[in-house]
């Protein structure tokens, strides 16, 4: 079977040079290996994703000379897939609802850090500090029926106990030079959110499901997602999903060494194109032949 690569942007802004590098790298690797290249639209955030940004993604990628298979998978059209996965995890006692708001979580973290530093995940966010896991089924049911917001969290201790010794094949390089067989550390993320009341999935859950359902064999993405792979490997194990290989690539940074943002007009593909840049110029700017 030929390898399958994918580029999966969110339509919540215009593409910048970092997106161009990732899309072109995936497209080039697919062509060089005789593989397939897929485009996926990760549009689960209904408050930020907009049709005009999705249309702009297609325009920018086509201008770069990238061709993809159709139909394009749009996450908003496959919520039933994520719901089924959540139901499987819930039936095994691995998911619980947390009812604290973001402000309440920040307050709890501040209280705990008055005594000692509170643990944080690889992205620097504090681990979930609440006690929702200890609520009884009746207490959870009453809170849900009261119609207050909640987040469905993975019971990381219970989940990790079922999946010791996880690893992945890394063909790129991690932040500290990790490559080859990398040991997964999902517990470093704490009880991650898998869905919210208003959004029936999360990045972690949907990316694991989508890659499996689309037959993706090679995940090529930015180094900022390197340690997220630990969570994805755990979900793949719990849901009996196939394991792709991974290649995390360098990030394209701005002049001050920061990761590019979709609000950075100076590196936006549309702005560069309007200013007279050619596709070959974009390749040169991101360091591709």
Legacy VTK file of the C-alpha trace (Angstrom):
# vtk DataFile Version 3.0
C-alpha trace
ASCII
DATASET POLYDATA
POINTS 289 float
0.000 0.000 0.000
1.328 3.486 -0.818
1.997 5.858 2.086
-0.666 8.430 2.918
0.190 11.982 3.990
-2.133 14.797 5.037
-2.256 18.523 5.690
-4.937 19.540 8.194
-5.413 23.302 8.672
-8.143 25.032 10.660
-10.168 27.666 8.759
-9.882 30.277 11.506
-7.584 32.620 9.613
-5.438 32.886 6.500
-2.467 30.578 5.912
1.036 31.868 6.627
4.541 30.673 5.718
4.519 28.034 8.444
1.423 26.451 6.924
2.984 26.663 3.469
6.086 24.818 4.661
4.084 21.995 6.248
1.731 21.634 3.278
4.545 21.675 0.710
6.664 19.246 2.733
3.782 16.759 2.985
2.990 17.170 -0.704
6.630 16.696 -1.720
7.046 13.598 0.445
3.874 12.079 -1.002
5.103 12.631 -4.564
8.629 11.357 -3.846
7.310 8.154 -2.256
4.548 7.497 -4.781
2.038 8.069 -2.011
-1.230 9.941 -1.582
-1.779 13.471 -0.290
-4.965 14.364 1.599
-6.364 17.696 2.740
-8.450 17.787 5.914
-10.334 20.814 7.234
-10.300 20.897 11.043
-13.357 23.071 11.609
-14.712 21.865 14.944
-14.425 25.349 16.510
-17.693 26.810 15.245
-17.016 30.186 16.893
-13.774 30.875 15.002
-13.938 28.839 11.777
-15.477 30.665 8.808
-16.336 29.656 5.222
-14.258 32.464 3.710
-11.136 31.162 5.449
-11.818 27.655 4.164
-12.203 28.995 0.630
-8.923 30.900 1.044
-7.128 27.693 2.084
-8.128 26.026 -1.176
-7.038 29.081 -3.174
-3.660 29.420 -1.475
-2.795 25.727 -1.739
-3.789 25.564 -5.415
-1.661 28.646 -6.106
1.301 26.909 -4.434
0.879 24.050 -6.910
-0.516 21.578 -4.395
-3.161 19.082 -5.539
-5.177 16.929 -3.149
-7.665 14.100 -3.284
-11.371 14.800 -3.062
-13.680 14.822 -1.267
-11.984 16.807 1.475
-12.785 15.562 4.981
-14.375 18.335 7.041
-14.512 17.508 10.728
-17.852 19.253 11.255
-19.440 16.657 8.965
-18.206 13.686 11.000
-19.194 14.451 14.584
-20.808 11.009 14.878
-17.366 9.409 14.533
-16.038 11.340 17.514
-19.203 10.726 19.520
-18.844 6.977 19.021
-15.257 7.073 20.267
-16.281 9.078 23.323
-19.048 6.612 24.095
-16.572 3.728 23.919
-14.179 5.442 26.333
-17.038 6.449 28.624
-18.382 2.890 28.723
-14.960 1.774 29.935
-14.974 4.352 32.740
-12.201 6.462 31.239
-14.074 9.749 30.776
-15.639 12.054 33.346
-17.219 15.540 33.212
-15.524 18.506 34.856
-17.707 21.513 35.651
-15.227 24.228 36.606
-14.977 27.296 34.384
-11.616 28.478 33.100
-11.669 31.213 35.743
-12.368 28.668 38.489
-9.525 26.461 37.293
-7.157 29.450 37.316
-8.231 30.230 40.886
-7.658 26.636 42.002
-4.198 26.623 40.450
-3.349 29.908 42.175
-4.439 28.448 45.527
-2.257 25.393 45.087
0.733 27.415 43.926
0.617 29.389 47.158
2.285 26.327 48.730
4.337 24.862 45.870
4.607 25.052 42.051
1.698 23.296 40.360
2.639 20.832 37.578
2.238 21.985 34.000
1.919 20.186 30.696
4.545 20.312 27.908
2.875 23.452 26.516
3.181 25.186 29.881
-0.514 25.061 30.855
-1.343 23.911 34.406
-2.686 20.403 34.785
-6.335 20.095 35.738
-6.544 20.823 39.495
-10.227 20.083 40.137
-11.972 17.286 41.993
-14.694 16.420 39.478
-13.377 12.867 39.181
-14.505 12.199 42.756
-18.152 13.196 42.158
-20.704 10.430 42.373
-22.752 9.437 39.300
-25.822 11.115 40.833
-23.922 14.341 41.456
-22.661 14.357 37.869
-26.130 13.672 36.498
-27.681 16.507 38.502
-25.006 18.959 37.385
-25.403 17.970 33.739
-29.192 18.274 34.009
-28.781 21.756 35.499
-27.506 22.781 32.052
-24.200 24.269 33.193
-21.166 24.021 30.879
-18.804 21.086 31.311
-15.783 19.470 29.731
-15.347 15.738 29.236
-11.899 14.778 30.488
-9.823 11.642 30.066
-9.014 9.938 33.365
-5.298 9.873 32.626
-4.314 7.656 35.560
-6.843 4.976 34.617
-6.083 5.267 30.898
-2.302 5.135 31.336
-2.618 2.064 33.536
-4.017 0.227 30.504
-1.260 1.309 28.151
2.177 1.090 29.715
5.247 1.198 27.503
3.751 3.185 24.615
6.117 4.701 22.055
6.182 5.964 18.500
8.509 5.970 15.508
9.902 9.468 14.992
11.520 10.220 11.638
12.023 13.880 12.420
13.370 15.332 15.623
11.946 16.472 18.931
12.786 19.642 20.866
15.731 17.948 22.591
16.873 15.888 19.628
14.536 12.929 20.239
14.331 10.667 17.201
13.894 6.991 16.348
11.822 5.142 18.960
10.416 7.754 21.363
8.755 6.821 24.642
5.299 8.356 25.001
4.571 10.314 28.194
0.811 10.956 28.124
0.672 11.406 31.901
2.571 14.681 31.451
-0.659 16.167 30.078
-2.903 15.317 33.016
-6.627 14.787 32.483
-6.882 16.275 28.991
-10.169 17.517 27.566
-11.684 15.236 24.921
-14.879 17.234 24.309
-17.011 20.036 25.701
-20.740 20.357 26.120
-20.918 22.762 23.158
-18.162 21.071 21.101
-18.470 17.279 20.863
-14.757 16.652 20.267
-11.289 18.111 20.774
-8.112 18.331 18.737
-6.598 15.308 20.499
-9.598 13.062 19.946
-10.496 14.134 16.424
-6.943 13.948 15.060
-6.541 10.371 16.297
-9.888 9.346 14.795
-9.406 11.202 11.520
-5.923 9.839 10.841
-7.186 6.301 11.395
-10.330 6.647 9.287
-8.401 8.292 6.454
-5.678 5.648 6.497
-2.916 8.163 7.199
0.401 6.330 7.499
2.783 9.293 7.877
1.962 12.259 10.116
4.229 15.168 9.178
3.607 18.263 11.302
5.266 21.030 13.302
7.613 20.395 16.222
5.221 22.280 18.509
3.006 19.167 18.415
5.815 16.722 19.224
4.737 15.838 22.771
1.045 15.892 21.848
1.867 12.626 20.094
1.939 11.011 23.549
-1.782 11.685 23.969
-2.525 10.559 20.431
-0.661 7.290 20.946
-2.653 6.671 24.127
-5.960 7.282 22.357
-4.900 5.050 19.466
-4.187 2.270 21.946
-7.447 2.709 23.862
-9.553 2.840 20.696
-7.705 0.056 18.826
-6.569 2.403 16.068
-3.551 1.896 13.802
-0.311 3.700 14.622
1.180 5.973 11.973
4.814 7.002 11.903
5.604 10.614 12.771
7.914 13.269 11.429
7.914 16.552 13.325
9.511 19.356 11.366
11.082 22.682 12.285
8.870 25.709 12.706
9.055 28.810 10.542
9.682 31.686 12.957
9.292 35.433 12.711
12.137 37.930 12.937
12.046 37.777 16.736
12.194 33.991 16.864
8.518 33.450 17.642
6.139 30.929 16.106
4.107 32.504 13.311
0.515 33.525 13.965
-2.368 33.781 11.514
-2.546 37.451 12.483
0.977 38.060 11.112
0.139 39.681 7.791
3.806 40.009 6.789
4.067 36.236 6.421
0.552 35.569 5.096
0.397 33.665 1.801
-2.338 35.929 0.438
-0.382 39.073 1.318
2.823 37.743 -0.203
0.945 36.669 -3.326
-0.698 40.096 -3.623
2.721 41.679 -3.280
3.986 39.863 -6.363
5.537 36.731 -4.871
5.579 33.550 -6.966
5.208 29.986 -5.644
8.946 29.497 -6.118
9.543 32.481 -3.822
7.486 30.829 -1.088
9.564 27.661 -1.423
12.737 29.703 -1.125
11.445 31.601 1.910
10.682 28.370 3.796
13.875 26.596 2.705
12.468 24.036 0.285
13.933 23.222 -3.148
LINES 1 290
289 0 1 2 3 4 5 6 7 8 9 10 11 12 13 14 15 16 17 18 19 20 21 22 23 24 25 26 27 28 29 30 31 32 33 34 35 36 37 38 39 40 41 42 43 44 45 46 47 48 49 50 51 52 53 54 55 56 57 58 59 60 61 62 63 64 65 66 67 68 69 70 71 72 73 74 75 76 77 78 79 80 81 82 83 84 85 86 87 88 89 90 91 92 93 94 95 96 97 98 99 100 101 102 103 104 105 106 107 108 109 110 111 112 113 114 115 116 117 118 119 120 121 122 123 124 125 126 127 128 129 130 131 132 133 134 135 136 137 138 139 140 141 142 143 144 145 146 147 148 149 150 151 152 153 154 155 156 157 158 159 160 161 162 163 164 165 166 167 168 169 170 171 172 173 174 175 176 177 178 179 180 181 182 183 184 185 186 187 188 189 190 191 192 193 194 195 196 197 198 199 200 201 202 203 204 205 206 207 208 209 210 211 212 213 214 215 216 217 218 219 220 221 222 223 224 225 226 227 228 229 230 231 232 233 234 235 236 237 238 239 240 241 242 243 244 245 246 247 248 249 250 251 252 253 254 255 256 257 258 259 260 261 262 263 264 265 266 267 268 269 270 271 272 273 274 275 276 277 278 279 280 281 282 283 284 285 286 287 288
